[in-house]
Amino acid sequence: MQYQKLFIGGNWQAPSSDRQLEVENPANREITGHCPEAVEDDVDAAVAAAQGALKAPDWAALAPAQRADLIDALGASIKARAKDLANCAVQEIGAPISFSMGQVAMARMTLKFFAQQARELISKNSARVFLVRCWCVKNLLASLLQSCHITALCLRGCLKLGLRLQAVARLF
């Protein structure tokens, strides 16, 4: 694995510095690749690109079912490249291939879950309601509140998580 550029905003871009990182397999200490070291300017550019993508009219205008279709397409791409992705994890973190294949499968299952959740997004009395199951995380809530104009959340699951999500929602 040899990368000379960073993937930011849907494009491969030259990094802000010439510094490179070695990718070392911790299982055998072998150097398996090199990649640019992202510095503060690169991180700022990536964050700005991600925030811009959520606000982009072409994404914001998509219906939940259309978003779900895109998430499903990403899951299909991961499935098609499962062995490559797992082998990459083996080289980068020294994990056994069986563990890495499980991690790839978990990524696909997570995408499938969120695609299904997007399909369950419904409008009722002009308020969008999203069912948040108990393992939902803060970043998902932030994305939903910012990009879907959600005005109500119906929480299912543990009370502790519901109270935590309610506290996070107040920040927005």
TIRO-2110 file (N, C-alpha, C; in Angstrom, 1 decimal):
// TIRO-2110
0.8, -1.2, 0.0, N, 1, A
0.0, 0.0, 0.0, CA, 1, A
0.9, 1.2, 0.0, C, 1, A
0.8, 2.0, -1.1, N, 2, A
1.6, 3.2, -1.2, CA, 2, A
0.6, 4.3, -1.6, C, 2, A
0.4, 5.3, -0.7, N, 3, A
-0.5, 6.4, -1.1, CA, 3, A
0.3, 7.7, -1.0, C, 3, A
0.2, 8.5, -2.0, N, 4, A
0.8, 9.8, -2.0, CA, 4, A
-0.1, 10.9, -1.7, C, 4, A
-1.4, 10.7, -1.8, N, 5, A
-2.4, 11.7, -1.6, CA, 5, A
-3.4, 11.3, -0.6, C, 5, A
-4.2, 12.3, -0.2, N, 6, A
-5.3, 12.1, 0.8, CA, 6, A
-6.6, 12.2, 0.1, C, 6, A
-7.6, 11.4, 0.5, N, 7, A
-8.9, 11.4, -0.1, CA, 7, A
-9.8, 12.4, 0.7, C, 7, A
-10.0, 13.6, 0.1, N, 8, A
-10.8, 14.6, 0.8, CA, 8, A
-11.8, 15.2, -0.1, C, 8, A
-13.1, 15.2, 0.3, N, 9, A
-14.1, 15.8, -0.5, CA, 9, A
-14.4, 15.1, -1.8, C, 9, A
-14.2, 13.8, -1.8, N, 10, A
-14.4, 13.0, -3.0, CA, 10, A
-13.3, 13.0, -4.0, C, 10, A
-12.2, 13.6, -3.7, N, 11, A
-11.0, 13.7, -4.6, CA, 11, A
-9.7, 13.4, -3.9, C, 11, A
-8.8, 12.8, -4.6, N, 12, A
-7.5, 12.6, -4.1, CA, 12, A
-6.7, 13.9, -4.2, C, 12, A
-6.2, 14.4, -3.1, N, 13, A
-5.5, 15.7, -3.0, CA, 13, A
-4.1, 15.5, -2.4, C, 13, A
-3.2, 16.4, -2.9, N, 14, A
-1.9, 16.4, -2.3, CA, 14, A
-2.0, 16.9, -0.8, C, 14, A
-1.3, 16.2, 0.0, N, 15, A
-1.3, 16.6, 1.4, CA, 15, A
-0.6, 18.0, 1.6, C, 15, A
-0.9, 18.6, 2.8, N, 16, A
-0.2, 19.9, 3.1, CA, 16, A
1.2, 19.8, 3.5, C, 16, A
1.7, 18.6, 3.8, N, 17, A
3.1, 18.4, 4.2, CA, 17, A
3.7, 17.2, 3.4, C, 17, A
5.0, 17.2, 3.5, N, 18, A
5.7, 16.1, 2.8, CA, 18, A
5.9, 14.9, 3.7, C, 18, A
5.4, 15.0, 4.9, N, 19, A
5.7, 13.9, 5.9, CA, 19, A
4.9, 12.6, 5.5, C, 19, A
5.5, 11.5, 5.7, N, 20, A
4.9, 10.2, 5.4, CA, 20, A
4.9, 9.4, 6.7, C, 20, A
3.9, 8.5, 6.8, N, 21, A
3.8, 7.5, 7.9, CA, 21, A
4.0, 6.1, 7.3, C, 21, A
4.7, 5.3, 8.1, N, 22, A
4.9, 3.9, 7.8, CA, 22, A
3.7, 3.2, 8.3, C, 22, A
3.2, 2.2, 7.5, N, 23, A
2.2, 1.4, 8.0, CA, 23, A
2.8, 0.0, 8.4, C, 23, A
2.8, -0.3, 9.7, N, 24, A
3.5, -1.4, 10.2, CA, 24, A
2.5, -2.5, 10.7, C, 24, A
2.7, -3.7, 10.2, N, 25, A
1.9, -4.8, 10.7, CA, 25, A
2.4, -5.2, 12.1, C, 25, A
1.6, -4.9, 13.1, N, 26, A
2.1, -5.2, 14.5, CA, 26, A
2.3, -6.7, 14.8, C, 26, A
1.8, -7.6, 14.0, N, 27, A
1.9, -9.0, 14.2, CA, 27, A
3.4, -9.4, 13.9, C, 27, A
4.0, -8.8, 12.9, N, 28, A
5.3, -9.3, 12.5, CA, 28, A
6.3, -8.1, 12.3, C, 28, A
5.8, -6.9, 12.6, N, 29, A
6.7, -5.7, 12.5, CA, 29, A
7.1, -5.3, 11.1, C, 29, A
6.5, -5.9, 10.1, N, 30, A
6.8, -5.7, 8.7, CA, 30, A
6.2, -4.4, 8.3, C, 30, A
6.9, -3.6, 7.5, N, 31, A
6.4, -2.3, 7.0, CA, 31, A
5.6, -2.7, 5.7, C, 31, A
4.3, -2.5, 5.7, N, 32, A
3.4, -2.9, 4.6, CA, 32, A
3.0, -1.8, 3.7, C, 32, A
3.4, -0.6, 4.1, N, 33, A
3.1, 0.5, 3.2, CA, 33, A
3.4, 1.9, 3.8, C, 33, A
3.1, 2.9, 3.0, N, 34, A
3.4, 4.3, 3.4, CA, 34, A
2.2, 5.1, 3.0, C, 34, A
1.9, 6.2, 3.8, N, 35, A
0.8, 7.1, 3.4, CA, 35, A
1.2, 8.5, 3.9, C, 35, A
0.6, 9.5, 3.4, N, 36, A
0.9, 10.9, 3.8, CA, 36, A
0.4, 11.1, 5.3, C, 36, A
1.1, 11.9, 6.0, N, 37, A
0.6, 12.2, 7.3, CA, 37, A
-0.3, 13.5, 7.2, C, 37, A
-1.5, 13.3, 7.6, N, 38, A
-2.4, 14.4, 7.5, CA, 38, A
-2.1, 15.4, 8.7, C, 38, A
-1.9, 16.7, 8.3, N, 39, A
-1.7, 17.7, 9.4, CA, 39, A
-2.9, 18.5, 9.6, C, 39, A
-2.9, 19.5, 10.4, N, 40, A
-4.1, 20.2, 10.8, CA, 40, A
-4.8, 20.8, 9.7, C, 40, A
-4.1, 21.3, 8.7, N, 41, A
-4.8, 21.9, 7.5, CA, 41, A
-5.6, 20.8, 6.7, C, 41, A
-5.0, 19.6, 6.6, N, 42, A
-5.7, 18.5, 6.0, CA, 42, A
-6.9, 18.1, 6.7, C, 42, A
-6.8, 18.0, 8.0, N, 43, A
-8.0, 17.6, 8.8, CA, 43, A
-9.1, 18.6, 8.7, C, 43, A
-8.7, 19.9, 8.8, N, 44, A
-9.7, 21.0, 8.6, CA, 44, A
-10.4, 20.9, 7.3, C, 44, A
-9.6, 20.6, 6.2, N, 45, A
-10.2, 20.5, 4.9, CA, 45, A
-11.2, 19.3, 4.8, C, 45, A
-10.8, 18.2, 5.5, N, 46, A
-11.7, 17.0, 5.5, CA, 46, A
-12.9, 17.3, 6.2, C, 46, A
-12.8, 17.9, 7.4, N, 47, A
-14.0, 18.2, 8.2, CA, 47, A
-14.9, 19.2, 7.4, C, 47, A
-14.4, 20.2, 6.8, N, 48, A
-15.2, 21.2, 6.0, CA, 48, A
-15.9, 20.5, 4.9, C, 48, A
-15.2, 19.5, 4.2, N, 49, A
-15.8, 18.8, 3.1, CA, 49, A
-16.9, 17.9, 3.6, C, 49, A
-16.7, 17.3, 4.7, N, 50, A
-17.8, 16.4, 5.3, CA, 50, A
-19.0, 17.3, 5.7, C, 50, A
-18.8, 18.4, 6.3, N, 51, A
-19.9, 19.3, 6.7, CA, 51, A
-20.6, 19.8, 5.4, C, 51, A
-19.8, 20.2, 4.4, N, 52, A
-20.4, 20.7, 3.2, CA, 52, A
-21.2, 19.6, 2.5, C, 52, A
-20.8, 18.3, 2.5, N, 53, A
-21.5, 17.2, 1.9, CA, 53, A
-22.9, 17.1, 2.5, C, 53, A
-23.0, 17.2, 3.8, N, 54, A
-24.3, 17.0, 4.5, CA, 54, A
-25.2, 18.2, 4.1, C, 54, A
-24.7, 19.3, 3.8, N, 55, A
-25.5, 20.5, 3.5, CA, 55, A
-25.7, 20.6, 2.0, C, 55, A
-25.0, 19.9, 1.2, N, 56, A
-25.2, 20.0, -0.2, CA, 56, A
-26.6, 19.7, -0.7, C, 56, A
-27.1, 20.6, -1.6, N, 57, A
-28.5, 20.4, -2.0, CA, 57, A
-28.8, 19.1, -2.6, C, 57, A
-27.9, 18.4, -3.3, N, 58, A
-28.2, 17.1, -3.9, CA, 58, A
-28.3, 16.1, -2.8, C, 58, A
-27.7, 16.2, -1.7, N, 59, A
-27.9, 15.2, -0.6, CA, 59, A
-29.1, 15.6, 0.2, C, 59, A
-29.2, 16.8, 0.6, N, 60, A
-30.3, 17.3, 1.5, CA, 60, A
-31.6, 17.0, 0.8, C, 60, A
-31.7, 17.1, -0.5, N, 61, A
-33.0, 17.0, -1.2, CA, 61, A
-33.4, 15.5, -1.4, C, 61, A
-32.5, 14.6, -1.1, N, 62, A
-32.8, 13.2, -1.3, CA, 62, A
-33.8, 12.7, -0.2, C, 62, A
-34.8, 11.9, -0.7, N, 63, A
-35.7, 11.3, 0.2, CA, 63, A
-35.0, 10.2, 1.0, C, 63, A
-35.5, 9.9, 2.2, N, 64, A
-34.9, 8.8, 3.0, CA, 64, A
-34.7, 7.5, 2.2, C, 64, A
-35.7, 7.2, 1.4, N, 65, A
-35.5, 5.9, 0.6, CA, 65, A
-34.4, 6.0, -0.4, C, 65, A
-34.2, 7.2, -1.0, N, 66, A
-33.0, 7.4, -1.9, CA, 66, A
-31.7, 7.3, -1.2, C, 66, A
-31.7, 7.9, 0.0, N, 67, A
-30.5, 7.8, 0.8, CA, 67, A
-30.2, 6.3, 1.2, C, 67, A
-31.2, 5.6, 1.5, N, 68, A
-31.1, 4.2, 1.9, CA, 68, A
-30.6, 3.4, 0.7, C, 68, A
-31.0, 3.7, -0.5, N, 69, A
-30.5, 3.0, -1.7, CA, 69, A
-29.0, 3.3, -1.9, C, 69, A
-28.5, 4.5, -1.6, N, 70, A
-27.1, 4.8, -1.7, CA, 70, A
-26.3, 4.0, -0.6, C, 70, A
-26.9, 4.0, 0.6, N, 71, A
-26.2, 3.2, 1.7, CA, 71, A
-26.1, 1.7, 1.3, C, 71, A
-27.2, 1.2, 0.7, N, 72, A
-27.2, -0.2, 0.2, CA, 72, A
-26.1, -0.4, -0.8, C, 72, A
-26.0, 0.5, -1.7, N, 73, A
-25.0, 0.4, -2.8, CA, 73, A
-23.6, 0.4, -2.2, C, 73, A
-23.4, 1.2, -1.2, N, 74, A
-22.1, 1.2, -0.5, CA, 74, A
-21.8, -0.2, 0.2, C, 74, A
-22.9, -0.7, 0.8, N, 75, A
-22.8, -2.1, 1.4, CA, 75, A
-22.5, -3.1, 0.4, C, 75, A
-23.1, -3.0, -0.8, N, 76, A
-22.8, -4.0, -1.9, CA, 76, A
-21.3, -3.9, -2.4, C, 76, A
-20.8, -2.6, -2.4, N, 77, A
-19.4, -2.4, -2.8, CA, 77, A
-18.5, -3.1, -1.8, C, 77, A
-18.8, -2.9, -0.5, N, 78, A
-18.0, -3.5, 0.6, CA, 78, A
-18.1, -5.0, 0.4, C, 78, A
-19.2, -5.6, 0.2, N, 79, A
-19.4, -7.0, 0.0, CA, 79, A
-18.5, -7.5, -1.2, C, 79, A
-18.5, -6.8, -2.3, N, 80, A
-17.8, -7.2, -3.4, CA, 80, A
-16.3, -7.2, -3.2, C, 80, A
-15.8, -6.3, -2.3, N, 81, A
-14.4, -6.2, -2.0, CA, 81, A
-14.0, -6.7, -0.6, C, 81, A
-14.8, -7.6, -0.1, N, 82, A
-14.7, -8.0, 1.3, CA, 82, A
-13.3, -8.6, 1.6, C, 82, A
-12.8, -9.5, 0.7, N, 83, A
-11.5, -10.1, 0.9, CA, 83, A
-10.4, -9.0, 0.9, C, 83, A
-10.4, -8.1, -0.1, N, 84, A
-9.4, -7.1, -0.2, CA, 84, A
-9.4, -6.2, 1.1, C, 84, A
-10.6, -5.8, 1.5, N, 85, A
-10.7, -5.0, 2.7, CA, 85, A
-10.2, -5.8, 4.0, C, 85, A
-10.5, -7.0, 4.1, N, 86, A
-10.1, -7.8, 5.2, CA, 86, A
-8.6, -8.0, 5.2, C, 86, A
-8.0, -8.2, 4.0, N, 87, A
-6.5, -8.4, 3.9, CA, 87, A
-5.8, -7.1, 4.2, C, 87, A
-6.4, -6.0, 3.9, N, 88, A
-5.9, -4.7, 4.3, CA, 88, A
-5.8, -4.5, 5.8, C, 88, A
-6.9, -4.9, 6.5, N, 89, A
-6.9, -4.9, 7.9, CA, 89, A
-5.9, -5.9, 8.5, C, 89, A
-5.7, -7.0, 7.9, N, 90, A
-4.7, -8.0, 8.4, CA, 90, A
-3.3, -7.3, 8.3, C, 90, A
-3.0, -6.6, 7.2, N, 91, A
-1.7, -6.0, 7.1, CA, 91, A
-1.5, -4.8, 8.0, C, 91, A
-2.6, -4.0, 8.2, N, 92, A
-2.5, -2.8, 9.0, CA, 92, A
-2.5, -3.0, 10.5, C, 92, A
-3.3, -4.0, 10.9, N, 93, A
-3.5, -4.1, 12.4, CA, 93, A
-3.0, -5.5, 12.9, C, 93, A
-2.6, -6.4, 12.0, N, 94, A
-2.1, -7.7, 12.4, CA, 94, A
-3.2, -8.6, 12.8, C, 94, A
-4.4, -8.3, 12.5, N, 95, A
-5.5, -9.2, 13.0, CA, 95, A
-5.6, -10.5, 12.1, C, 95, A
-6.1, -11.6, 12.7, N, 96, A
-6.3, -12.8, 11.9, CA, 96, A
-7.3, -12.5, 10.8, C, 96, A
-7.2, -13.2, 9.7, N, 97, A
-8.1, -13.0, 8.6, CA, 97, A
-9.6, -13.3, 9.0, C, 97, A
-9.8, -14.3, 9.8, N, 98, A
-11.2, -14.5, 10.3, CA, 98, A
-11.8, -13.4, 11.0, C, 98, A
-11.0, -12.7, 11.9, N, 99, A
-11.5, -11.5, 12.6, CA, 99, A
-11.7, -10.4, 11.6, C, 99, A
-10.8, -10.2, 10.7, N, 100, A
-11.0, -9.1, 9.7, CA, 100, A
-12.2, -9.3, 8.8, C, 100, A
-12.4, -10.5, 8.4, N, 101, A
-13.6, -10.8, 7.6, CA, 101, A
-14.9, -10.5, 8.4, C, 101, A
-14.8, -10.8, 9.7, N, 102, A
-16.0, -10.5, 10.6, CA, 102, A
-16.2, -9.0, 10.7, C, 102, A
-15.1, -8.2, 10.8, N, 103, A
-15.2, -6.8, 10.9, CA, 103, A
-15.8, -6.2, 9.6, C, 103, A
-15.4, -6.7, 8.4, N, 104, A
-16.0, -6.3, 7.2, CA, 104, A
-17.5, -6.6, 7.1, C, 104, A
-17.8, -7.8, 7.6, N, 105, A
-19.3, -8.2, 7.6, CA, 105, A
-20.0, -7.3, 8.6, C, 105, A
-19.4, -6.9, 9.7, N, 106, A
-20.1, -6.0, 10.6, CA, 106, A
-20.3, -4.7, 10.0, C, 106, A
-19.4, -4.2, 9.2, N, 107, A
-19.6, -2.9, 8.5, CA, 107, A
-20.8, -3.0, 7.6, C, 107, A
-20.8, -4.1, 6.8, N, 108, A
-22.0, -4.3, 5.9, CA, 108, A
-23.3, -4.3, 6.7, C, 108, A
-23.3, -5.0, 7.8, N, 109, A
-24.5, -5.2, 8.6, CA, 109, A
-24.9, -3.8, 9.2, C, 109, A
-24.0, -3.0, 9.6, N, 110, A
-24.3, -1.7, 10.1, CA, 110, A
-24.9, -0.8, 9.1, C, 110, A
-24.3, -0.8, 7.9, N, 111, A
-24.9, -0.1, 6.8, CA, 111, A
-26.3, -0.5, 6.4, C, 111, A
-26.5, -1.9, 6.4, N, 112, A
-27.8, -2.4, 6.1, CA, 112, A
-28.8, -1.9, 7.2, C, 112, A
-28.4, -1.9, 8.5, N, 113, A
-29.3, -1.4, 9.5, CA, 113, A
-29.7, 0.0, 9.3, C, 113, A
-28.7, 0.9, 9.0, N, 114, A
-29.0, 2.3, 8.8, CA, 114, A
-29.8, 2.5, 7.6, C, 114, A
-29.6, 1.7, 6.5, N, 115, A
-30.4, 1.9, 5.3, CA, 115, A
-31.9, 1.6, 5.7, C, 115, A
-32.1, 0.5, 6.5, N, 116, A
-33.4, 0.2, 6.9, CA, 116, A
-34.1, 1.3, 7.8, C, 116, A
-33.2, 1.8, 8.6, N, 117, A
-33.7, 2.9, 9.5, CA, 117, A
-34.2, 4.1, 8.6, C, 117, A
-33.4, 4.4, 7.6, N, 118, A
-33.8, 5.5, 6.7, CA, 118, A
-35.1, 5.2, 6.0, C, 118, A
-35.3, 4.0, 5.7, N, 119, A
-36.6, 3.6, 5.0, CA, 119, A
-37.8, 3.7, 6.0, C, 119, A
-37.5, 3.6, 7.3, N, 120, A
-38.6, 3.7, 8.3, CA, 120, A
-38.8, 5.2, 8.6, C, 120, A
-38.0, 6.1, 8.1, N, 121, A
-38.2, 7.5, 8.4, CA, 121, A
-39.6, 7.9, 7.8, C, 121, A
-40.4, 8.5, 8.5, N, 122, A
-41.8, 8.8, 8.0, CA, 122, A
-42.1, 10.2, 8.4, C, 122, A
-43.1, 10.8, 7.6, N, 123, A
-43.6, 12.1, 7.9, CA, 123, A
-45.0, 12.0, 8.5, C, 123, A
-45.2, 12.7, 9.6, N, 124, A
-46.5, 12.6, 10.2, CA, 124, A
-46.8, 14.0, 10.8, C, 124, A
-47.8, 14.6, 10.4, N, 125, A
-48.2, 16.0, 10.8, CA, 125, A
-47.0, 17.0, 10.6, C, 125, A
-46.3, 16.9, 9.4, N, 126, A
-45.2, 17.7, 9.0, CA, 126, A
-44.0, 17.5, 9.9, C, 126, A
-44.0, 16.6, 10.9, N, 127, A
-42.8, 16.3, 11.7, CA, 127, A
-42.2, 15.0, 11.3, C, 127, A
-40.9, 15.0, 11.1, N, 128, A
-40.3, 13.7, 10.8, CA, 128, A
-39.9, 13.0, 12.0, C, 128, A
-40.2, 11.7, 12.0, N, 129, A
-40.0, 10.9, 13.2, CA, 129, A
-39.0, 9.8, 12.8, C, 129, A
-38.0, 9.6, 13.6, N, 130, A
-37.0, 8.6, 13.4, CA, 130, A
-36.9, 7.7, 14.6, C, 130, A
-37.0, 6.4, 14.3, N, 131, A
-36.9, 5.4, 15.5, CA, 131, A
-35.4, 5.2, 15.7, C, 131, A
-35.0, 5.5, 16.9, N, 132, A
-33.6, 5.3, 17.3, CA, 132, A
-33.5, 4.1, 18.2, C, 132, A
-32.9, 3.1, 17.8, N, 133, A
-32.7, 1.9, 18.6, CA, 133, A
-31.6, 2.2, 19.7, C, 133, A
-31.5, 1.3, 20.7, N, 134, A
-30.7, 1.6, 21.8, CA, 134, A
-29.2, 1.8, 21.6, C, 134, A
-28.7, 1.3, 20.5, N, 135, A
-27.2, 1.4, 20.3, CA, 135, A
-26.8, 2.6, 19.4, C, 135, A
-27.8, 3.5, 19.2, N, 136, A
-27.5, 4.7, 18.4, CA, 136, A
-26.4, 5.5, 19.0, C, 136, A
-25.6, 6.2, 18.3, N, 137, A
-24.5, 7.0, 18.8, CA, 137, A
-24.7, 8.5, 18.6, C, 137, A
-23.9, 9.3, 19.3, N, 138, A
-24.0, 10.7, 19.3, CA, 138, A
-23.9, 11.3, 17.9, C, 138, A
-22.9, 10.8, 17.1, N, 139, A
-22.7, 11.3, 15.8, CA, 139, A
-23.9, 11.1, 14.9, C, 139, A
-24.5, 9.9, 15.0, N, 140, A
-25.7, 9.6, 14.2, CA, 140, A
-26.8, 10.6, 14.5, C, 140, A
-27.0, 10.9, 15.8, N, 141, A
-28.0, 11.8, 16.2, CA, 141, A
-27.7, 13.2, 15.6, C, 141, A
-26.5, 13.6, 15.7, N, 142, A
-26.1, 14.9, 15.2, CA, 142, A
-26.3, 15.0, 13.7, C, 142, A
-26.0, 14.0, 13.0, N, 143, A
-26.2, 14.0, 11.5, CA, 143, A
-27.7, 14.0, 11.2, C, 143, A
-28.4, 13.2, 11.9, N, 144, A
-29.9, 13.2, 11.6, CA, 144, A
-30.5, 14.6, 11.9, C, 144, A
-30.1, 15.2, 13.0, N, 145, A
-30.8, 16.5, 13.4, CA, 145, A
-30.3, 17.6, 12.4, C, 145, A
-29.1, 17.5, 11.9, N, 146, A
-28.6, 18.5, 11.0, CA, 146, A
-29.1, 18.3, 9.5, C, 146, A
-29.2, 17.1, 9.1, N, 147, A
-29.4, 16.9, 7.6, CA, 147, A
-30.8, 16.5, 7.3, C, 147, A
-31.6, 16.0, 8.2, N, 148, A
-32.9, 15.6, 7.9, CA, 148, A
-34.0, 16.5, 8.4, C, 148, A
-33.7, 17.5, 9.1, N, 149, A
-34.6, 18.5, 9.7, CA, 149, A
-35.6, 17.7, 10.6, C, 149, A
-35.2, 16.9, 11.4, N, 150, A
-36.0, 16.1, 12.3, CA, 150, A
-36.6, 17.0, 13.4, C, 150, A
-37.8, 16.9, 13.6, N, 151, A
-38.4, 17.7, 14.7, CA, 151, A
-38.9, 16.9, 15.9, C, 151, A
-38.9, 15.5, 15.7, N, 152, A
-39.3, 14.7, 16.8, CA, 152, A
-38.5, 13.4, 16.7, C, 152, A
-38.2, 12.8, 17.9, N, 153, A
-37.5, 11.5, 18.0, CA, 153, A
-38.4, 10.6, 18.8, C, 153, A
-38.6, 9.4, 18.3, N, 154, A
-39.3, 8.4, 19.1, CA, 154, A
-38.2, 7.4, 19.5, C, 154, A
-37.9, 7.3, 20.8, N, 155, A
-36.8, 6.4, 21.3, CA, 155, A
-37.3, 5.1, 21.8, C, 155, A
-36.7, 4.0, 21.3, N, 156, A
-37.0, 2.7, 21.8, CA, 156, A
-35.7, 2.1, 22.4, C, 156, A
-35.8, 1.5, 23.5, N, 157, A
-34.5, 0.9, 24.1, CA, 157, A
-34.4, 1.3, 25.5, C, 157, A
-33.1, 1.5, 25.9, N, 158, A
-32.9, 1.7, 27.3, CA, 158, A
-33.1, 3.2, 27.7, C, 158, A
-33.6, 3.4, 28.9, N, 159, A
-33.8, 4.7, 29.4, CA, 159, A
-32.6, 5.5, 29.5, C, 159, A
-31.5, 4.9, 30.0, N, 160, A
-30.2, 5.6, 30.1, CA, 160, A
-29.8, 6.2, 28.8, C, 160, A
-29.8, 5.5, 27.7, N, 161, A
-29.4, 6.0, 26.4, CA, 161, A
-30.4, 7.1, 26.0, C, 161, A
-31.7, 6.9, 26.2, N, 162, A
-32.6, 7.9, 25.8, CA, 162, A
-32.3, 9.3, 26.5, C, 162, A
-32.0, 9.2, 27.8, N, 163, A
-31.7, 10.4, 28.5, CA, 163, A
-30.4, 11.1, 28.0, C, 163, A
-29.4, 10.2, 27.6, N, 164, A
-28.2, 10.7, 27.0, CA, 164, A
-28.4, 11.4, 25.7, C, 164, A
-29.2, 10.8, 24.8, N, 165, A
-29.6, 11.3, 23.5, CA, 165, A
-30.3, 12.6, 23.7, C, 165, A
-31.2, 12.7, 24.6, N, 166, A
-32.0, 13.9, 24.9, CA, 166, A
-31.0, 15.1, 25.3, C, 166, A
-30.0, 14.8, 26.1, N, 167, A
-29.1, 15.8, 26.5, CA, 167, A
-28.2, 16.2, 25.3, C, 167, A
-27.8, 15.3, 24.5, N, 168, A
-27.1, 15.7, 23.3, CA, 168, A
-27.9, 16.5, 22.3, C, 168, A
-29.2, 16.2, 22.2, N, 169, A
-30.1, 16.9, 21.3, CA, 169, A
-30.2, 18.4, 21.7, C, 169, A
-30.1, 18.6, 22.9, N, 170, A
-30.2, 20.0, 23.4, CA, 170, A
-29.1, 20.9, 22.9, C, 170, A
-28.0, 20.2, 22.5, N, 171, A
-26.8, 21.0, 21.9, CA, 171, A
-27.1, 21.5, 20.6, C, 171, A
-28.1, 21.0, 19.9, N, 172, A
-28.4, 21.4, 18.5, CA, 172, A
-29.6, 22.3, 18.5, C, 172, A
END
